[in-house]
């Protein structure tokens, strides 16, 4: 029998993910972004995001030598079923649209209890805490879905990303000259890393609520 996470923050986060509500986050530089499920109308936004990545970041995400997404690839990337293929994007609010600045997704393997993850953040937004927020959101969704583990591949030379994933709870269990494979066991009933923070004081709750209202209305 599956044991639900009973901490209030984790329960609220799981409910918001289930109904598709965005998660508003403040980055280290003060910018506000939102994390939401990818939508079929994100193809153009996602194309711009991929085109803006450095060659190194595109290579880590899609493989060496990758240049740009074809229209067919973009359609495939933004049309996910939310069950075996789950994807979230981080976006910034523009005047009349959104800009994608990060992506996190997993694809469930044939055994049904393990998934391969992908995570990438726009180069100019790296180091702002967005990768932590995206991966934490993805881990929560995977736990909600009852997955047992997530596995990711990282170039062995990318020590920064390997250290980041280890800080988020992943363990490197296979490493070759080119790629390292990291995995995390998803224990049921365990709150997400960011849901375990101390409860905010009432004034902080009010301030965050006001910040979200201003963000939603574009002020």
C-alpha atoms as a printed R data frame, in Angstrom:
    type eleno elety resid chain resno      x      y       z
1   ATOM     1    CA   UNK     A     1  0.000  0.000   0.000
2   ATOM     2    CA   UNK     A     2  1.343  3.399  -0.935
3   ATOM     3    CA   UNK     A     3  1.917  5.764   1.981
4   ATOM     4    CA   UNK     A     4  1.109  9.370   1.187
5   ATOM     5    CA   UNK     A     5  3.339 12.189   2.268
6   ATOM     6    CA   UNK     A     6  1.510 13.825   5.152
7   ATOM     7    CA   UNK     A     7  3.549 17.010   5.621
8   ATOM     8    CA   UNK     A     8  1.423 20.066   4.722
9   ATOM     9    CA   UNK     A     9  3.946 21.587   2.302
10  ATOM    10    CA   UNK     A    10  4.409 18.293   0.459
11  ATOM    11    CA   UNK     A    11  0.639 17.649   0.316
12  ATOM    12    CA   UNK     A    12 -0.011 21.115  -1.107
13  ATOM    13    CA   UNK     A    13  2.792 20.718  -3.661
14  ATOM    14    CA   UNK     A    14  1.450 17.322  -4.761
15  ATOM    15    CA   UNK     A    15 -2.062 18.739  -5.147
16  ATOM    16    CA   UNK     A    16 -0.828 21.660  -7.240
17  ATOM    17    CA   UNK     A    17  1.126 19.307  -9.507
18  ATOM    18    CA   UNK     A    18 -1.908 17.034  -9.872
19  ATOM    19    CA   UNK     A    19 -4.157 19.842 -11.101
20  ATOM    20    CA   UNK     A    20 -1.448 21.483 -13.178
21  ATOM    21    CA   UNK     A    21 -1.069 24.719 -11.205
22  ATOM    22    CA   UNK     A    22  2.241 26.545 -11.711
23  ATOM    23    CA   UNK     A    23  4.791 26.801  -8.939
24  ATOM    24    CA   UNK     A    24  6.144 30.315  -8.511
25  ATOM    25    CA   UNK     A    25  9.793 30.551  -7.505
26  ATOM    26    CA   UNK     A    26 12.169 33.382  -6.711
27  ATOM    27    CA   UNK     A    27 15.702 32.971  -8.042
28  ATOM    28    CA   UNK     A    28 18.907 34.041  -6.354
29  ATOM    29    CA   UNK     A    29 19.080 37.250  -8.407
30  ATOM    30    CA   UNK     A    30 15.562 38.235  -7.327
31  ATOM    31    CA   UNK     A    31 13.839 37.315 -10.592
32  ATOM    32    CA   UNK     A    32 10.540 35.473 -10.369
33  ATOM    33    CA   UNK     A    33  9.834 32.467 -12.554
34  ATOM    34    CA   UNK     A    34  7.186 29.804 -12.677
35  ATOM    35    CA   UNK     A    35  7.481 26.054 -13.110
36  ATOM    36    CA   UNK     A    36  4.597 24.393 -14.921
37  ATOM    37    CA   UNK     A    37  3.794 21.380 -17.042
38  ATOM    38    CA   UNK     A    38  4.840 21.668 -20.661
39  ATOM    39    CA   UNK     A    39  1.968 22.367 -23.067
40  ATOM    40    CA   UNK     A    40  1.406 21.602 -26.737
41  ATOM    41    CA   UNK     A    41  1.528 25.343 -27.535
42  ATOM    42    CA   UNK     A    42  5.093 25.569 -26.162
43  ATOM    43    CA   UNK     A    43  6.724 24.398 -29.396
44  ATOM    44    CA   UNK     A    44  7.845 27.859 -30.532
45  ATOM    45    CA   UNK     A    45  8.944 28.847 -27.023
46  ATOM    46    CA   UNK     A    46 10.868 25.609 -26.654
47  ATOM    47    CA   UNK     A    47 12.530 26.096 -30.028
48  ATOM    48    CA   UNK     A    48 13.778 29.501 -28.920
49  ATOM    49    CA   UNK     A    49 15.029 28.023 -25.671
50  ATOM    50    CA   UNK     A    50 17.046 25.298 -27.412
51  ATOM    51    CA   UNK     A    51 18.434 27.764 -29.962
52  ATOM    52    CA   UNK     A    52 19.660 29.990 -27.133
53  ATOM    53    CA   UNK     A    53 21.589 27.218 -25.378
54  ATOM    54    CA   UNK     A    54 25.341 27.093 -25.765
55  ATOM    55    CA   UNK     A    55 26.769 24.312 -27.920
56  ATOM    56    CA   UNK     A    56 27.968 22.574 -24.747
57  ATOM    57    CA   UNK     A    57 24.539 22.710 -23.083
58  ATOM    58    CA   UNK     A    58 22.783 21.507 -26.244
59  ATOM    59    CA   UNK     A    59 25.291 18.683 -26.526
60  ATOM    60    CA   UNK     A    60 24.638 17.548 -22.963
61  ATOM    61    CA   UNK     A    61 20.882 17.691 -23.525
62  ATOM    62    CA   UNK     A    62 20.576 16.227 -27.031
63  ATOM    63    CA   UNK     A    63 23.976 14.744 -27.846
64  ATOM    64    CA   UNK     A    64 27.147 16.089 -29.357
65  ATOM    65    CA   UNK     A    65 26.821 17.961 -32.627
66  ATOM    66    CA   UNK     A    66 23.140 18.787 -32.118
67  ATOM    67    CA   UNK     A    67 22.318 22.168 -33.650
68  ATOM    68    CA   UNK     A    68 18.588 22.926 -33.671
69  ATOM    69    CA   UNK     A    69 15.267 21.159 -33.159
70  ATOM    70    CA   UNK     A    70 13.326 20.254 -36.272
71  ATOM    71    CA   UNK     A    71  9.582 21.031 -36.272
72  ATOM    72    CA   UNK     A    72  8.870 17.320 -35.773
73  ATOM    73    CA   UNK     A    73 11.253 17.152 -32.793
74  ATOM    74    CA   UNK     A    74  9.603 20.180 -31.191
75  ATOM    75    CA   UNK     A    75  6.158 18.643 -31.564
76  ATOM    76    CA   UNK     A    76  7.419 15.453 -29.948
77  ATOM    77    CA   UNK     A    77  9.045 17.342 -27.062
78  ATOM    78    CA   UNK     A    78  5.947 19.325 -26.111
79  ATOM    79    CA   UNK     A    79  3.373 16.578 -26.601
80  ATOM    80    CA   UNK     A    80  3.744 14.393 -23.528
81  ATOM    81    CA   UNK     A    81  1.144 12.172 -21.902
82  ATOM    82    CA   UNK     A    82  1.894 13.204 -18.316
83  ATOM    83    CA   UNK     A    83  2.188  9.541 -17.275
84  ATOM    84    CA   UNK     A    84  5.041  7.776 -19.033
85  ATOM    85    CA   UNK     A    85  6.451 11.036 -20.385
86  ATOM    86    CA   UNK     A    86  6.380 13.926 -17.908
87  ATOM    87    CA   UNK     A    87  7.885 17.332 -18.609
88  ATOM    88    CA   UNK     A    88  8.051 20.681 -16.832
89  ATOM    89    CA   UNK     A    89  9.365 24.016 -18.028
90  ATOM    90    CA   UNK     A    90 10.500 27.073 -16.108
91  ATOM    91    CA   UNK     A    91  9.334 30.313 -17.685
92  ATOM    92    CA   UNK     A    92  9.636 34.053 -17.253
93  ATOM    93    CA   UNK     A    93  6.643 36.296 -17.778
94  ATOM    94    CA   UNK     A    94  6.884 38.611 -20.794
95  ATOM    95    CA   UNK     A    95  4.436 41.351 -21.822
96  ATOM    96    CA   UNK     A    96  2.180 39.034 -23.813
97  ATOM    97    CA   UNK     A    97  3.914 35.665 -23.614
98  ATOM    98    CA   UNK     A    98  6.412 33.557 -21.689
99  ATOM    99    CA   UNK     A    99 10.077 32.722 -22.198
100 ATOM   100    CA   UNK     A   100 11.269 29.195 -21.441
101 ATOM   101    CA   UNK     A   101 14.485 29.251 -19.417
102 ATOM   102    CA   UNK     A   102 14.658 25.674 -18.141
103 ATOM   103    CA   UNK     A   103 13.346 22.158 -18.660
104 ATOM   104    CA   UNK     A   104 13.069 19.008 -16.556
105 ATOM   105    CA   UNK     A   105 11.488 15.760 -17.701
106 ATOM   106    CA   UNK     A   106 11.460 12.029 -17.234
107 ATOM   107    CA   UNK     A   107 10.583  9.101 -19.469
108 ATOM   108    CA   UNK     A   108  9.454  5.904 -17.763
109 ATOM   109    CA   UNK     A   109 11.364  2.774 -18.745
110 ATOM   110    CA   UNK     A   110  9.772 -0.463 -19.864
111 ATOM   111    CA   UNK     A   111  9.807 -1.894 -16.319
112 ATOM   112    CA   UNK     A   112  7.419  0.857 -15.243
113 ATOM   113    CA   UNK     A   113  9.114  1.778 -11.955
114 ATOM   114    CA   UNK     A   114 12.242  3.556 -13.201
115 ATOM   115    CA   UNK     A   115 12.584  6.661 -15.365
116 ATOM   116    CA   UNK     A   116 15.370  8.447 -17.206
117 ATOM   117    CA   UNK     A   117 15.563 12.141 -16.394
118 ATOM   118    CA   UNK     A   118 16.707 15.163 -18.358
119 ATOM   119    CA   UNK     A   119 17.454 18.593 -16.909
120 ATOM   120    CA   UNK     A   120 18.778 21.719 -18.599
121 ATOM   121    CA   UNK     A   121 18.787 25.418 -17.729
122 ATOM   122    CA   UNK     A   122 19.512 28.317 -20.091
123 ATOM   123    CA   UNK     A   123 23.169 29.263 -19.756
124 ATOM   124    CA   UNK     A   124 22.516 32.834 -18.628
125 ATOM   125    CA   UNK     A   125 20.200 31.539 -15.864
126 ATOM   126    CA   UNK     A   126 22.530 28.919 -14.478
127 ATOM   127    CA   UNK     A   127 23.743 29.441 -10.926
128 ATOM   128    CA   UNK     A   128 20.490 31.091  -9.844
129 ATOM   129    CA   UNK     A   129 18.962 28.091  -8.066
130 ATOM   130    CA   UNK     A   130 16.643 27.193 -10.929
131 ATOM   131    CA   UNK     A   131 18.110 23.725 -11.449
132 ATOM   132    CA   UNK     A   132 17.404 22.941  -7.771
133 ATOM   133    CA   UNK     A   133 13.787 24.058  -8.146
134 ATOM   134    CA   UNK     A   134 13.231 22.145 -11.388
135 ATOM   135    CA   UNK     A   135 14.775 18.924 -10.135
136 ATOM   136    CA   UNK     A   136 12.929 19.144  -6.821
137 ATOM   137    CA   UNK     A   137  9.647 19.569  -8.722
138 ATOM   138    CA   UNK     A   138 10.447 16.616 -10.979
139 ATOM   139    CA   UNK     A   139 11.364 14.398  -8.024
140 ATOM   140    CA   UNK     A   140  8.077 15.262  -6.360
141 ATOM   141    CA   UNK     A   141  6.126 14.341  -9.482
142 ATOM   142    CA   UNK     A   142  8.010 11.050  -9.765
143 ATOM   143    CA   UNK     A   143  7.207 10.189  -6.143
144 ATOM   144    CA   UNK     A   144  3.556 11.103  -6.695
145 ATOM   145    CA   UNK     A   145  3.525  8.710  -9.659
146 ATOM   146    CA   UNK     A   146  4.918  5.861  -7.544
147 ATOM   147    CA   UNK     A   147  8.246  5.555  -9.378
148 ATOM   148    CA   UNK     A   148 11.013  3.800  -7.477
149 ATOM   149    CA   UNK     A   149 14.043  5.560  -8.940
150 ATOM   150    CA   UNK     A   150 15.263  8.134 -11.441
151 ATOM   151    CA   UNK     A   151 18.426  7.755 -13.483
152 ATOM   152    CA   UNK     A   152 20.379 10.436 -15.328
153 ATOM   153    CA   UNK     A   153 23.494 10.511 -17.484
154 ATOM   154    CA   UNK     A   154 26.025 13.315 -17.176
155 ATOM   155    CA   UNK     A   155 29.314 13.821 -19.043
156 ATOM   156    CA   UNK     A   156 32.103 12.620 -16.781
157 ATOM   157    CA   UNK     A   157 33.906 15.903 -17.381
158 ATOM   158    CA   UNK     A   158 31.002 17.922 -15.973
159 ATOM   159    CA   UNK     A   159 32.002 17.754 -12.336
160 ATOM   160    CA   UNK     A   160 29.769 20.696 -11.442
161 ATOM   161    CA   UNK     A   161 26.590 18.907 -12.542
162 ATOM   162    CA   UNK     A   162 27.676 15.643 -10.942
163 ATOM   163    CA   UNK     A   163 28.251 17.439  -7.625
164 ATOM   164    CA   UNK     A   164 24.889 19.195  -7.966
165 ATOM   165    CA   UNK     A   165 23.021 15.927  -8.511
166 ATOM   166    CA   UNK     A   166 24.849 14.301  -5.614
167 ATOM   167    CA   UNK     A   167 23.811 17.230  -3.432
168 ATOM   168    CA   UNK     A   168 20.213 16.559  -4.501
169 ATOM   169    CA   UNK     A   169 20.515 12.949  -3.340
170 ATOM   170    CA   UNK     A   170 21.790 11.104  -6.433
171 ATOM   171    CA   UNK     A   171 24.544  8.503  -6.278
172 ATOM   172    CA   UNK     A   172 27.013  7.865  -9.098
173 ATOM   173    CA   UNK     A   173 26.962  4.104  -9.642
174 ATOM   174    CA   UNK     A   174 28.528  3.785 -13.089
175 ATOM   175    CA   UNK     A   175 31.126  6.023 -14.679
176 ATOM   176    CA   UNK     A   176 33.133  5.676 -17.853
177 ATOM   177    CA   UNK     A   177 35.569  7.906 -19.664
178 ATOM   178    CA   UNK     A   178 32.736  9.884 -21.287
179 ATOM   179    CA   UNK     A   179 29.573  9.512 -19.193
180 ATOM   180    CA   UNK     A   180 28.611  9.045 -15.561
181 ATOM   181    CA   UNK     A   181 25.294  7.490 -14.594
182 ATOM   182    CA   UNK     A   182 23.614  8.743 -11.430
183 ATOM   183    CA   UNK     A   183 20.474  7.490  -9.764
184 ATOM   184    CA   UNK     A   184 18.245  8.244  -6.831
185 ATOM   185    CA   UNK     A   185 15.933  5.890  -4.974
186 ATOM   186    CA   UNK     A   186 12.540  7.522  -4.452
187 ATOM   187    CA   UNK     A   187 11.347  6.597  -0.995
188 ATOM   188    CA   UNK     A   188  7.628  6.953  -0.567
189 ATOM   189    CA   UNK     A   189  6.371  9.176   2.183
190 ATOM   190    CA   UNK     A   190  9.514 11.328   2.140
191 ATOM   191    CA   UNK     A   191  9.020 15.051   1.705
192 ATOM   192    CA   UNK     A   192 10.812 16.819  -1.100
193 ATOM   193    CA   UNK     A   193 14.067 18.519  -0.195
194 ATOM   194    CA   UNK     A   194 12.532 21.986  -0.402
195 ATOM   195    CA   UNK     A   195  9.362 21.006   1.463
196 ATOM   196    CA   UNK     A   196 11.425 20.244   4.550
197 ATOM   197    CA   UNK     A   197 12.301 23.876   5.201
198 ATOM   198    CA   UNK     A   198 11.052 25.413   8.475
199 ATOM   199    CA   UNK     A   199  7.532 26.798   8.333
200 ATOM   200    CA   UNK     A   200  7.577 30.480   7.290
201 ATOM   201    CA   UNK     A   201  6.450 33.175   9.685
202 ATOM   202    CA   UNK     A   202  3.015 34.736   8.977
203 ATOM   203    CA   UNK     A   203  4.575 37.925   7.612
204 ATOM   204    CA   UNK     A   204  6.623 35.865   5.166
205 ATOM   205    CA   UNK     A   205  3.499 34.051   3.976
206 ATOM   206    CA   UNK     A   206  1.767 37.385   3.304
207 ATOM   207    CA   UNK     A   207  4.806 38.757   1.493
208 ATOM   208    CA   UNK     A   208  5.078 35.680  -0.746
209 ATOM   209    CA   UNK     A   209  1.354 35.856  -1.516
210 ATOM   210    CA   UNK     A   210  1.694 39.513  -2.539
211 ATOM   211    CA   UNK     A   211  4.769 38.685  -4.634
212 ATOM   212    CA   UNK     A   212  2.820 35.989  -6.483
213 ATOM   213    CA   UNK     A   213 -0.068 38.352  -7.160
214 ATOM   214    CA   UNK     A   214  2.269 40.972  -8.596
215 ATOM   215    CA   UNK     A   215  3.989 38.309 -10.696
216 ATOM   216    CA   UNK     A   216  0.722 36.933 -12.064
217 ATOM   217    CA   UNK     A   217 -0.507 40.372 -13.105
218 ATOM   218    CA   UNK     A   218  2.792 41.416 -14.628
219 ATOM   219    CA   UNK     A   219  3.701 44.289 -12.269
